[in-house]
């Protein structure tokens, strides 16, 4: 049985009674097409099941249509949800994302900053955690890049930043407004602080200092990583040393989930005895028991901003590096009495 011939631009043009150029303008979303003509051509595109050969068009423009995404952990709920949003945002622009996991390893992040030695991608979306800012500032690879997160100030690349100082302040202020004063920060590290950690601690300190509350180094509870198990173990250790703690600001939701589990095992009621706030608003925060108060970072907005910045670079925009700030908001749930 002979293969069915794919519908072409010429087929659509003949059916719609317009020129091939008009169909091409509609397919490429050219602005100078009358609305009624655009609707007519699109109707025939759908009727004939025409599929534009996007790759061929991109190759004629000297592009592959491929974007590299370098992200710390694809299994992390936050980064998994961010990756999904980036894939959707790229697809709407006719781009395909190639995902690389760096494991937040500084050497792998260096490779990402230099484009992994791959030359077939048009651009890079990069979430750096532990690479020194100076390395990003000295980045030699000329592939257009957008950085996401707290790291990368001074780098020769566009950025979608996250204001973690404001996030830490917002979370801690919420606990203060609930009448708590012995507020611990869960997720400090003995190693040199990453920008995200340093900023969230700075916001925590700022909120406490503003109301004259205790800023006690013993309330900065270290954890090896920001994972559920470390949140559990860190909370057990924290309460053994400071049983008077009445609130916990966890550096992310995963630590907060671990804290909730530990508090339940230790017989501490949430929120009556100890209140808990996390950061990220991953899906699980709406279904854990009790549900988690958290600072939500708008991942859909982050993805849209990042791809919009990158698309402008791919279209030839030549301006100094730009920085946009992601939106965040407090979501009050049961863990603080919401």
Secondary structure, DSSP 8 states (H G I E B T S, - for coil): --------HHHHHHHHTS-HHHHHHHHTT-S-S-HHHHHHHHHHHHHTT----HHHHHHHTT---EEEEEES-TTSHHHHHHHHHHHHHHHHTT-EEEEEE-TT-HHHHHHHHTGGG--S-SEEEE--SSS-HHHHHT----SEEEEESS--TT-SSEEEE--HHHHHHHHHHHHHHTT--SEEEEEE-SS---HHHHHHHHHHHHHHHHTT----GGGEEE-SSSSHHHHHHHHHHHHHH-TT--EEEESSHHHHHHHHHHHHHTT--TTTT-EEEEEE--GGGGTSSS--EEEEE-HHHHHHHHHHHHHHHHTT---S--EEE--EEEE--GGGT-
